[in-house]
Amino acid sequence: MEKELVPIFFAALGFLIPALFIGLMIWLFIRARRQAEERRRMLQYVASQMGWAFAAEASPSMIPNLGSYHLFSQGHSKKMENMLYGEIEGGRAAVFDYAYTVGHGKNRHRYHQTVAYFQSRNLSLPPFSLRPENVFHKLFGAFGYQDIDFAQRPEFSKRYLLRGQDEQGIRRLFSDRLLSFYETNQRVSTDGGGDQLFFYQENVRVAPENIQQFVQWARGLAALYKNPW
């Protein structure tokens, strides 16, 4: 009798394991969807508290020349959502969630970040991208990959990768005040050019309850770009 039960047991086990796996996948999908809906609801409430508008699904066309900035030129399957937007000191401002995918199949990785955006007629910036430097950047640098360094600020030069075609204009922009800020805020990435600025931390989403604080922090950094000296 026991020998007869063994094949039945393994047959049942062969059915149960895939069923449990499918059930887990469904549960994770439902959980992620509920979390996304809750985040959206909370961010919409924050927008109302700030007196800003809210767009659950945002279009890249809402921001001029978005694709020309480093963050938004990366990867594929790009998505912009949960945008809070309004005005600060006569210029456009926004905060939004942005995601993109790098790679395919097993090497696929999805990046999610919350981005603060500012546009101001008081900004006139050379196009640049600034982000924390990693080991690959250092390796590529040995083969001529551009990285604008500052001899008087070795800590900044060690921690950050700064790139842009107008190197002299970028050097004039990055005063000691700006360089000092980034030395003490070493995970901040920034894309800028013309009258626009974007601030974010790679693969970091800001919690809804911290959005207003994030906006004020980013507003202070934008002010440094308006008056770097």
SVG drawing of the C-alpha trace seen along z (x, -y; Angstrom):
<svg xmlns="http://www.w3.org/2000/svg" viewBox="-6 -86 50 88">
<polyline fill="none" stroke="black" stroke-width="0.4" points="0.0,0.0 2.8,-2.4 4.6,-1.8 1.3,-2.6 1.0,-5.9 4.5,-7.2 3.7,-7.9 0.4,-9.6 2.4,-11.8 4.9,-12.9 2.2,-13.5 0.3,-15.7 3.6,-17.5 4.2,-18.1 0.9,-19.8 1.1,-21.7 4.4,-23.4 3.5,-25.1 0.1,-26.0 1.8,-27.6 4.2,-29.5 1.4,-30.8 -0.5,-31.8 2.5,-33.7 2.9,-35.5 -0.7,-36.6 -0.4,-37.7 2.7,-39.8 1.0,-41.4 -2.1,-42.3 0.1,-43.6 2.2,-45.8 -0.9,-47.1 -2.5,-48.1 0.8,-49.7 0.9,-51.7 -2.7,-52.8 -2.1,-53.9 1.0,-55.8 -1.0,-57.6 -3.8,-58.4 -1.4,-59.8 0.6,-61.9 -2.6,-63.3 -3.5,-64.4 0.0,-66.0 -0.5,-67.9 -3.8,-69.3 -2.1,-70.3 0.6,-72.2 -2.0,-73.8 -0.5,-72.0 -2.1,-70.0 -1.8,-66.3 -1.5,-63.9 -1.6,-60.2 -0.2,-59.5 2.3,-62.2 3.5,-62.7 7.1,-63.5 5.8,-66.3 4.9,-68.2 8.6,-69.1 10.5,-70.6 13.4,-68.6 13.1,-65.9 15.0,-63.3 18.1,-65.5 18.9,-65.1 20.9,-62.1 18.4,-60.4 15.7,-60.4 18.0,-59.1 18.7,-55.8 17.2,-52.4 13.7,-51.5 10.1,-51.0 10.1,-54.5 7.3,-55.6 6.5,-59.0 3.7,-59.1 2.3,-60.7 3.3,-64.2 2.7,-67.0 3.2,-70.4 2.8,-74.1 4.8,-77.3 7.6,-78.5 8.9,-82.1 7.3,-82.5 8.9,-79.4 7.5,-75.9 8.1,-73.2 7.2,-69.5 7.9,-66.3 7.2,-63.0 8.0,-59.3 10.1,-58.1 11.0,-54.5 13.0,-52.9 14.5,-49.5 18.1,-48.5 18.8,-45.2 16.6,-42.3 15.6,-38.9 17.6,-37.7 19.8,-40.8 16.8,-43.1 16.8,-45.7 14.1,-48.3 15.1,-51.7 12.6,-53.8 13.3,-57.3 11.5,-60.5 12.6,-63.5 12.3,-67.2 12.1,-69.6 12.6,-73.3 12.3,-75.8 13.3,-79.4 14.1,-82.4 16.9,-83.1 18.7,-80.0 21.1,-79.9 23.0,-76.6 25.4,-74.8 24.0,-71.3 25.5,-68.9 25.0,-65.7 26.3,-65.0 26.0,-61.7 27.9,-59.6 30.9,-58.0 31.2,-54.2 34.0,-51.8 32.9,-51.5 33.2,-55.2 36.7,-55.1 37.6,-52.3 36.2,-54.0 38.1,-57.2 41.4,-55.4 40.3,-55.1 39.4,-58.8 35.8,-58.8 35.1,-62.4 35.0,-63.3 35.4,-67.0 37.5,-67.2 38.5,-70.1 42.0,-70.1 41.0,-72.2 38.1,-69.8 39.6,-66.3 36.7,-64.9 34.2,-66.1 36.3,-64.8 36.6,-61.4 32.9,-61.0 31.2,-62.5 31.1,-62.1 30.5,-65.4 30.1,-65.6 29.0,-68.0 30.2,-69.4 30.9,-72.9 33.6,-72.1 34.7,-75.7 31.1,-76.8 30.5,-74.0 33.7,-74.9 32.5,-78.4 29.1,-77.2 30.4,-74.9 31.6,-77.3 33.1,-76.3 29.6,-76.7 28.1,-74.2 31.1,-71.8 30.9,-72.0 27.2,-71.1 27.7,-68.0 30.6,-66.9 28.3,-66.7 25.3,-65.3 27.1,-62.4 24.1,-60.5 22.5,-63.4 22.3,-63.3 21.6,-66.4 20.8,-67.0 20.6,-70.6 20.7,-72.8 19.2,-76.1 16.5,-77.1 15.9,-73.6 17.1,-71.5 16.4,-67.9 17.4,-66.5 17.1,-62.9 18.8,-59.9 19.2,-57.0 16.7,-54.2 15.3,-56.0 11.6,-57.0 10.6,-59.6 7.9,-58.6 4.7,-60.7 5.0,-62.1 8.5,-63.5 7.6,-65.0 7.1,-68.6 10.4,-68.4 12.0,-67.1 10.7,-70.0 12.0,-72.5 15.4,-70.9 15.6,-70.8 14.3,-74.4 17.3,-75.4 19.7,-73.6 18.1,-75.2 18.8,-78.6 22.5,-77.7 22.5,-77.3 20.8,-80.6 23.5,-82.3 26.4,-79.9 28.9,-82.6"/>
</svg>
